[in-house]
Amino acid sequence: MDDEEFVKRIKEKIERLTAREVEVVVDSEASDSVALDMTASTVKVVLGAKLLQHSGVVRMAIEYVVASINRGRELRSLEFQMLLRRN
């Protein structure tokens, strides 16, 4: 599967889990980060390009994005660690 198809599936999964419209953008310069912009009606998710090379990291990024969208703010790292431990 190419990166474009992979990003499309990531977008669909996030939208399905949050019931919100999202825009997923791959940033080649911020290669290993995840960022959210929830100020507009469409949530913008920026994924670093290197994340796409590791499916396990992408799964964690999706969990982070979904939890952040559902709470209406970006989670702090400790909050996210606690969420992962519960699941």
KOLDREN-798772 format. One record per atom (N, C-alpha, C, CB): residue in three letters; y, z, x; residue number from 1. Coordinates in steps of 0.02 Angstrom, whole numbers, plus 50000, padded with zeros to 5 digits. Glycine has a CB too. Layout:
BEGIN
> ALA | Y | Z | X | NUM
...
//
This chain:
BEGIN
> MET | 49942 | 50000 | 50042 | 1
> MET | 50000 | 50000 | 50000 | 1
> MET | 50062 | 50000 | 50045 | 1
> MET | 50000 | 50061 | 49952 | 1
> ASP | 50110 | 49958 | 50028 | 2
> ASP | 50171 | 49956 | 50068 | 2
> ASP | 50219 | 50012 | 50047 | 2
> ASP | 50205 | 49887 | 50060 | 2
> ASP | 50270 | 50022 | 50088 | 3
> ASP | 50317 | 50077 | 50076 | 3
> ASP | 50353 | 50071 | 50009 | 3
> ASP | 50369 | 50080 | 50132 | 3
> GLU | 50370 | 50010 | 49990 | 4
> GLU | 50406 | 50000 | 49927 | 4
> GLU | 50364 | 50023 | 49867 | 4
> GLU | 50424 | 49925 | 49918 | 4
> GLU | 50300 | 50005 | 49867 | 5
> GLU | 50255 | 50026 | 49813 | 5
> GLU | 50246 | 50103 | 49815 | 5
> GLU | 50186 | 49990 | 49820 | 5
> PHE | 50239 | 50131 | 49874 | 6
> PHE | 50231 | 50203 | 49882 | 6
> PHE | 50292 | 50240 | 49854 | 6
> PHE | 50220 | 50221 | 49957 | 6
> VAL | 50352 | 50217 | 49870 | 7
> VAL | 50413 | 50248 | 49845 | 7
> VAL | 50417 | 50242 | 49769 | 7
> VAL | 50476 | 50215 | 49878 | 7
> LYS | 50396 | 50185 | 49742 | 8
> LYS | 50395 | 50176 | 49669 | 8
> LYS | 50349 | 50227 | 49636 | 8
> LYS | 50372 | 50104 | 49651 | 8
> ARG | 50291 | 50239 | 49666 | 9
> ARG | 50244 | 50288 | 49639 | 9
> ARG | 50271 | 50360 | 49644 | 9
> ARG | 50176 | 50283 | 49675 | 9
> ILE | 50305 | 50374 | 49699 | 10
> ILE | 50337 | 50440 | 49707 | 10
> ILE | 50388 | 50450 | 49651 | 10
> ILE | 50370 | 50446 | 49777 | 10
> LYS | 50429 | 50400 | 49640 | 11
> LYS | 50481 | 50402 | 49588 | 11
> LYS | 50449 | 50415 | 49520 | 11
> LYS | 50521 | 50337 | 49587 | 11
> GLU | 50397 | 50377 | 49504 | 12
> GLU | 50363 | 50384 | 49439 | 12
> GLU | 50334 | 50454 | 49431 | 12
> GLU | 50309 | 50331 | 49432 | 12
> LYS | 50305 | 50480 | 49483 | 13
> LYS | 50274 | 50547 | 49479 | 13
> LYS | 50327 | 50601 | 49468 | 13
> LYS | 50234 | 50562 | 49543 | 13
> ILE | 50382 | 50597 | 49504 | 14
> ILE | 50435 | 50646 | 49496 | 14
> ILE | 50463 | 50642 | 49425 | 14
> ILE | 50491 | 50635 | 49548 | 14
> GLU | 50475 | 50582 | 49400 | 15
> GLU | 50501 | 50574 | 49333 | 15
> GLU | 50452 | 50600 | 49281 | 15
> GLU | 50516 | 50500 | 49319 | 15
> ARG | 50389 | 50589 | 49291 | 16
> ARG | 50338 | 50614 | 49244 | 16
> ARG | 50336 | 50690 | 49243 | 16
> ARG | 50268 | 50585 | 49262 | 16
> LEU | 50342 | 50721 | 49301 | 17
> LEU | 50337 | 50794 | 49306 | 17
> LEU | 50401 | 50830 | 49285 | 17
> LEU | 50319 | 50813 | 49375 | 17
> THR | 50457 | 50796 | 49286 | 18
> THR | 50521 | 50829 | 49270 | 18
> THR | 50553 | 50804 | 49205 | 18
> THR | 50569 | 50819 | 49326 | 18
> ALA | 50529 | 50748 | 49179 | 19
> ALA | 50560 | 50717 | 49120 | 19
> ALA | 50633 | 50701 | 49132 | 19
> ALA | 50552 | 50763 | 49059 | 19
> ARG | 50650 | 50685 | 49194 | 20
> ARG | 50719 | 50666 | 49213 | 20
> ARG | 50715 | 50600 | 49251 | 20
> ARG | 50752 | 50721 | 49257 | 20
> GLU | 50769 | 50562 | 49245 | 21
> GLU | 50773 | 50500 | 49283 | 21
> GLU | 50795 | 50515 | 49354 | 21
> GLU | 50823 | 50450 | 49249 | 21
> VAL | 50759 | 50485 | 49403 | 22
> VAL | 50776 | 50496 | 49473 | 22
> VAL | 50783 | 50430 | 49509 | 22
> VAL | 50722 | 50540 | 49507 | 22
> GLU | 50820 | 50433 | 49563 | 23
> GLU | 50826 | 50376 | 49609 | 23
> GLU | 50799 | 50401 | 49676 | 23
> GLU | 50902 | 50350 | 49615 | 23
> VAL | 50750 | 50367 | 49703 | 24
> VAL | 50721 | 50386 | 49767 | 24
> VAL | 50745 | 50337 | 49820 | 24
> VAL | 50643 | 50389 | 49764 | 24
> VAL | 50775 | 50365 | 49873 | 25
> VAL | 50802 | 50325 | 49927 | 25
> VAL | 50768 | 50347 | 49992 | 25
> VAL | 50880 | 50332 | 49932 | 25
> VAL | 50750 | 50299 | 50034 | 26
> VAL | 50721 | 50314 | 50099 | 26
> VAL | 50776 | 50307 | 50152 | 26
> VAL | 50660 | 50268 | 50115 | 26
> ASP | 50785 | 50361 | 50190 | 27
> ASP | 50836 | 50362 | 50242 | 27
> ASP | 50803 | 50357 | 50310 | 27
> ASP | 50879 | 50427 | 50238 | 27
> SER | 50815 | 50302 | 50345 | 28
> SER | 50783 | 50292 | 50410 | 28
> SER | 50815 | 50334 | 50464 | 28
> SER | 50787 | 50219 | 50429 | 28
> GLU | 50876 | 50357 | 50454 | 29
> GLU | 50909 | 50398 | 50505 | 29
> GLU | 50890 | 50472 | 50501 | 29
> GLU | 50984 | 50391 | 50499 | 29
> ALA | 50884 | 50499 | 50441 | 30
> ALA | 50862 | 50568 | 50432 | 30
> ALA | 50787 | 50566 | 50421 | 30
> ALA | 50900 | 50604 | 50372 | 30
> SER | 50751 | 50553 | 50473 | 31
> SER | 50681 | 50532 | 50467 | 31
> SER | 50632 | 50584 | 50441 | 31
> SER | 50658 | 50510 | 50532 | 31
> ASP | 50648 | 50648 | 50446 | 32
> ASP | 50599 | 50698 | 50424 | 32
> ASP | 50629 | 50750 | 50377 | 32
> ASP | 50570 | 50733 | 50485 | 32
> SER | 50674 | 50728 | 50334 | 33
> SER | 50706 | 50776 | 50289 | 33
> SER | 50700 | 50754 | 50216 | 33
> SER | 50779 | 50784 | 50308 | 33
> VAL | 50715 | 50803 | 50172 | 34
> VAL | 50718 | 50790 | 50100 | 34
> VAL | 50785 | 50818 | 50077 | 34
> VAL | 50657 | 50823 | 50062 | 34
> ALA | 50821 | 50778 | 50038 | 35
> ALA | 50885 | 50801 | 50012 | 35
> ALA | 50890 | 50780 | 49939 | 35
> ALA | 50945 | 50772 | 50053 | 35
> LEU | 50926 | 50821 | 49901 | 36
> LEU | 50936 | 50807 | 49829 | 36
> LEU | 51010 | 50806 | 49813 | 36
> LEU | 50900 | 50860 | 49786 | 36
> ASP | 51028 | 50762 | 49768 | 37
> ASP | 51096 | 50762 | 49740 | 37
> ASP | 51087 | 50765 | 49664 | 37
> ASP | 51138 | 50699 | 49762 | 37
> MET | 51100 | 50824 | 49635 | 38
> MET | 51090 | 50833 | 49564 | 38
> MET | 51156 | 50835 | 49525 | 38
> MET | 51052 | 50898 | 49551 | 38
> THR | 51209 | 50808 | 49554 | 39
> THR | 51274 | 50811 | 49521 | 39
> THR | 51282 | 50758 | 49467 | 39
> THR | 51329 | 50803 | 49572 | 39
> ALA | 51246 | 50704 | 49471 | 40
> ALA | 51251 | 50650 | 49421 | 40
> ALA | 51194 | 50657 | 49370 | 40
> ALA | 51248 | 50580 | 49455 | 40
> SER | 51196 | 50616 | 49319 | 41
> SER | 51143 | 50619 | 49268 | 41
> SER | 51076 | 50596 | 49296 | 41
> SER | 51162 | 50575 | 49208 | 41
> THR | 51078 | 50551 | 49345 | 42
> THR | 51018 | 50530 | 49380 | 42
> THR | 51014 | 50568 | 49446 | 42
> THR | 51018 | 50452 | 49392 | 42
> VAL | 50960 | 50603 | 49456 | 43
> VAL | 50950 | 50642 | 49517 | 43
> VAL | 50934 | 50594 | 49574 | 43
> VAL | 50893 | 50695 | 49508 | 43
> LYS | 50969 | 50602 | 49630 | 44
> LYS | 50957 | 50560 | 49688 | 44
> LYS | 50915 | 50600 | 49738 | 44
> LYS | 51024 | 50536 | 49721 | 44
> VAL | 50857 | 50573 | 49756 | 45
> VAL | 50812 | 50604 | 49804 | 45
> VAL | 50812 | 50561 | 49867 | 45
> VAL | 50740 | 50611 | 49775 | 45
> VAL | 50829 | 50591 | 49923 | 46
> VAL | 50831 | 50555 | 49987 | 46
> VAL | 50774 | 50581 | 50030 | 46
> VAL | 50900 | 50564 | 50023 | 46
> LEU | 50728 | 50537 | 50047 | 47
> LEU | 50670 | 50555 | 50088 | 47
> LEU | 50678 | 50522 | 50157 | 47
> LEU | 50604 | 50533 | 50055 | 47
> GLY | 50664 | 50560 | 50209 | 48
> GLY | 50663 | 50532 | 50276 | 48
> GLY | 50606 | 50483 | 50284 | 48
> GLY | 50659 | 50588 | 50328 | 48
> ALA | 50617 | 50431 | 50321 | 49
> ALA | 50567 | 50377 | 50328 | 49
> ALA | 50501 | 50401 | 50359 | 49
> ALA | 50595 | 50322 | 50371 | 49
> LYS | 50504 | 50448 | 50406 | 50
> LYS | 50442 | 50472 | 50437 | 50
> LYS | 50397 | 50510 | 50389 | 50
> LYS | 50459 | 50517 | 50495 | 50
> LEU | 50426 | 50538 | 50336 | 51
> LEU | 50385 | 50574 | 50287 | 51
> LEU | 50334 | 50528 | 50254 | 51
> LEU | 50430 | 50605 | 50234 | 51
> LEU | 50352 | 50466 | 50246 | 52
> LEU | 50308 | 50418 | 50211 | 52
> LEU | 50244 | 50404 | 50251 | 52
> LEU | 50344 | 50354 | 50198 | 52
> GLN | 50243 | 50422 | 50314 | 53
> GLN | 50185 | 50410 | 50356 | 53
> GLN | 50131 | 50463 | 50346 | 53
> GLN | 50205 | 50408 | 50428 | 53
> HIS | 50148 | 50518 | 50312 | 54
> HIS | 50102 | 50574 | 50304 | 54
> HIS | 50097 | 50594 | 50230 | 54
> HIS | 50125 | 50634 | 50347 | 54
> SER | 50043 | 50575 | 50198 | 55
> SER | 50037 | 50586 | 50126 | 55
> SER | 50039 | 50660 | 50107 | 55
> SER | 49973 | 50555 | 50101 | 55
> GLY | 50013 | 50704 | 50149 | 56
> GLY | 50015 | 50775 | 50134 | 56
> GLY | 50085 | 50802 | 50133 | 56
> GLY | 49973 | 50813 | 50184 | 56
> VAL | 50126 | 50779 | 50179 | 57
> VAL | 50196 | 50800 | 50182 | 57
> VAL | 50234 | 50773 | 50121 | 57
> VAL | 50230 | 50776 | 50247 | 57
> VAL | 50217 | 50712 | 50101 | 58
> VAL | 50249 | 50683 | 50041 | 58
> VAL | 50231 | 50724 | 49980 | 58
> VAL | 50227 | 50609 | 50032 | 58
> ARG | 50169 | 50747 | 49974 | 59
> ARG | 50149 | 50789 | 49918 | 59
> ARG | 50190 | 50852 | 49915 | 59
> ARG | 50074 | 50806 | 49922 | 59
> MET | 50200 | 50883 | 49973 | 60
> MET | 50242 | 50944 | 49975 | 60
> MET | 50314 | 50928 | 49958 | 60
> MET | 50238 | 50976 | 50045 | 60
> ALA | 50339 | 50872 | 49980 | 61
> ALA | 50407 | 50852 | 49964 | 61
> ALA | 50415 | 50842 | 49889 | 61
> ALA | 50426 | 50787 | 50002 | 61
> ILE | 50366 | 50811 | 49858 | 62
> ILE | 50367 | 50801 | 49785 | 62
> ILE | 50368 | 50869 | 49750 | 62
> ILE | 50307 | 50759 | 49761 | 62
> GLU | 50326 | 50915 | 49772 | 63
> GLU | 50325 | 50982 | 49742 | 63
> GLU | 50393 | 51016 | 49748 | 63
> GLU | 50271 | 51026 | 49775 | 63
> TYR | 50424 | 51009 | 49807 | 64
> TYR | 50490 | 51038 | 49818 | 64
> TYR | 50542 | 51007 | 49772 | 64
> TYR | 50511 | 51028 | 49892 | 64
> VAL | 50541 | 50942 | 49767 | 65
> VAL | 50590 | 50906 | 49725 | 65
> VAL | 50581 | 50926 | 49652 | 65
> VAL | 50583 | 50830 | 49733 | 65
> VAL | 50519 | 50926 | 49628 | 66
> VAL | 50505 | 50944 | 49558 | 66
> VAL | 50527 | 51015 | 49543 | 66
> VAL | 50430 | 50935 | 49543 | 66
> ALA | 50510 | 51062 | 49587 | 67
> ALA | 50530 | 51131 | 49575 | 67
> ALA | 50606 | 51139 | 49577 | 67
> ALA | 50498 | 51177 | 49628 | 67
> SER | 50639 | 51104 | 49622 | 68
> SER | 50712 | 51108 | 49626 | 68
> SER | 50745 | 51079 | 49564 | 68
> SER | 50737 | 51072 | 49688 | 68
> ILE | 50721 | 51022 | 49541 | 69
> ILE | 50749 | 50991 | 49481 | 69
> ILE | 50738 | 51036 | 49420 | 69
> ILE | 50717 | 50921 | 49468 | 69
> ASN | 50678 | 51063 | 49414 | 70
> ASN | 50663 | 51107 | 49357 | 70
> ASN | 50706 | 51170 | 49357 | 70
> ASN | 50590 | 51126 | 49357 | 70
> ARG | 50726 | 51194 | 49415 | 71
> ARG | 50769 | 51253 | 49420 | 71
> ARG | 50844 | 51235 | 49419 | 71
> ARG | 50753 | 51292 | 49482 | 71
> GLY | 50859 | 51171 | 49427 | 72
> GLY | 50928 | 51149 | 49426 | 72
> GLY | 50967 | 51160 | 49490 | 72
> GLY | 50963 | 51184 | 49371 | 72
> ARG | 50932 | 51174 | 49544 | 73
> ARG | 50963 | 51185 | 49609 | 73
> ARG | 50910 | 51177 | 49664 | 73
> ARG | 50997 | 51256 | 49614 | 73
> GLU | 50933 | 51165 | 49725 | 74
> GLU | 50885 | 51160 | 49780 | 74
> GLU | 50858 | 51229 | 49797 | 74
> GLU | 50919 | 51128 | 49843 | 74
> LEU | 50793 | 51232 | 49807 | 75
> LEU | 50761 | 51295 | 49824 | 75
> LEU | 50774 | 51313 | 49897 | 75
> LEU | 50686 | 51291 | 49811 | 75
> ARG | 50779 | 51377 | 49911 | 76
> ARG | 50781 | 51400 | 49980 | 76
> ARG | 50710 | 51398 | 50007 | 76
> ARG | 50812 | 51473 | 49985 | 76
> SER | 50703 | 51397 | 50072 | 77
> SER | 50636 | 51389 | 50102 | 77
> SER | 50589 | 51445 | 50082 | 77
> SER | 50642 | 51386 | 50178 | 77
> LEU | 50613 | 51507 | 50080 | 78
> LEU | 50570 | 51563 | 50061 | 78
> LEU | 50546 | 51557 | 49989 | 78
> LEU | 50607 | 51630 | 50072 | 78
> GLU | 50591 | 51535 | 49945 | 79
> GLU | 50572 | 51525 | 49875 | 79
> GLU | 50516 | 51473 | 49870 | 79
> GLU | 50633 | 51502 | 49833 | 79
> PHE | 50523 | 51419 | 49907 | 80
> PHE | 50474 | 51366 | 49905 | 80
> PHE | 50407 | 51390 | 49934 | 80
> PHE | 50499 | 51305 | 49943 | 80
> GLN | 50409 | 51429 | 49987 | 81
> GLN | 50347 | 51456 | 50015 | 81
> GLN | 50311 | 51500 | 49964 | 81
> GLN | 50362 | 51496 | 50079 | 81
> MET | 50348 | 51541 | 49928 | 82
> MET | 50318 | 51583 | 49877 | 82
> MET | 50288 | 51542 | 49821 | 82
> MET | 50370 | 51632 | 49848 | 82
> LEU | 50322 | 51488 | 49802 | 83
> LEU | 50296 | 51444 | 49750 | 83
> LEU | 50230 | 51413 | 49773 | 83
> LEU | 50347 | 51389 | 49734 | 83
> LEU | 50226 | 51391 | 49836 | 84
> LEU | 50165 | 51361 | 49861 | 84
> LEU | 50108 | 51411 | 49864 | 84
> LEU | 50176 | 51331 | 49929 | 84
> ARG | 50123 | 51472 | 49880 | 85
> ARG | 50071 | 51524 | 49883 | 85
> ARG | 50041 | 51539 | 49815 | 85
> ARG | 50099 | 51588 | 49913 | 85
> ARG | 50083 | 51535 | 49763 | 86
> ARG | 50059 | 51548 | 49694 | 86
> ARG | 50013 | 51493 | 49671 | 86
> ARG | 50118 | 51555 | 49646 | 86
> ASN | 50025 | 51433 | 49693 | 87
> ASN | 49985 | 51376 | 49671 | 87
> ASN | 49927 | 51370 | 49717 | 87
> ASN | 50024 | 51311 | 49667 | 87
//
